[in-house]
Amino acid sequence: MLVPCFLAGSIVYEIVGTQATLNVLVGGRWKIVPKEVRSYFLGQYGKPPAELDPVIQKKVIGDETPITCRPAENIAPELEAAAKAVARREPRIGGWRAVGLPGGETTVGGGRSRAAASPSRE
């Protein structure tokens, strides 16, 4: 089977192969559409390399409108919320408790380091 160069080695190649297999197995085109094919038609994998057939697009996504921006622009920022969540709880790394040291450094171990465990003798 010859595959256009833009499909070789990409997720699109797998999506096209899956849809072709389903078309054969169910005895008709576009009777079953996996979520990945639907996502592709909605633009969630980026802009397609060629125009999509509007009739097939209508069968796959109905009246939904494909996105025209970069798909990542639709993801809400999560870094600040994650940083606050981490600050509220004692971090664990690989089952070990992470211990904060003076100066903001962190060590990982079963217990606290000497600097963190011993009281100040001032």
N, C-alpha and C positions, 0 to 999 in steps of 0.2 A: 504494500500500500504506500503510495507516495503522499507525503505530508508537506504542505507549504512550510517554508523555512521559519515563518513567524510562529508556527505551532510547535515545532520540534523542541523538546526539552522544557516545556513550560506547563503550567497548570492548565492552560487552555487545551492543550493536547489531551490531557486526561479527561477534562470535561466533555470535549467533543466525542472522545471514544466511549465514554459512559453513555452519553445520549444516543449515539449510534447503536450501541448494544441494546439499550432499552427499546429503541424503535423496532429492532428486529424481534426481540423476545415477546413484545406485546402485540406484534402484527400491525403496527401503524405508527406513523410519525406523531410525536408530541402528545401522545396519550398520557404518558407519565413523564414528569419533568422534575429532576432532582433539585434540591435547594441551591446547589452550586451553579446550575444552569440558569436558574431564576436570578441569582445574584449577579451573574455575568451580564444578563440582559438588563438588569437594573443599574449597571455601571459600577458595581461595588468592587470590581477587579481593575478598575481604571477604564480609560477610553478604549473601545475595541479598535483593532487595526484597520477595520473596514466597516462600512455601513451595514447595519443589521436589517434584515428583511422586515419591513413594518408589519406584514401579515403574521409572521411567526412571532414577532415581538409581542403583538397583541394577544396571541394565544398563550404565550408564556407568562406575561406580567399583567395582563388585563388592562385596567385603566390607570395603573400606577405610572408615575413619571420617573424615568431614569434620572439619576443624578448627573450633573455636568461638571461638578468640581472634583478636586482630588478626594478620594474616599476618606482619607485620614482627617480631612477638615470637618467631618461629621462626628468625630470622636471627642467627647468632652475631656478637658484636662483632668488628670488624675494625680499628678505629682504632689500637689499641696495637701490633698486629702490623705494620701498615703503617708506623707511625712508626719501629719498630725496623728494618724492612727498608730504609727510606730512610736511616737513620743509618749503616747498615753500608756503603753504597755512595756514590760520588760522584754527586750528582744531575746530570742533564742536562735542559736546558730547550730545546726546539726545536732540538736538535743542538748547542747551545752549552753549554759547561761553566759551571755555577754556582759562583761562588767566594765563600767565606765571608770577611767582613771583620772587623776587630776591632770588638767591640761587638755581634756577632751579626748584622750586616746581611749581605745577599747581593747581589752584582752579577752580571749575566749578560754574558758576552762571550767572544771567542775566546781570550783569555788572562787572566792574573791582573791585578788592578788594581795601581796603583803601591804602594798601602799593603800589599797582600799579597805583592807580588813583591820589594820591596826589603828587604834585611836591616836589622835594627835597628842603629842607630849609637850605642848607649848605651855 
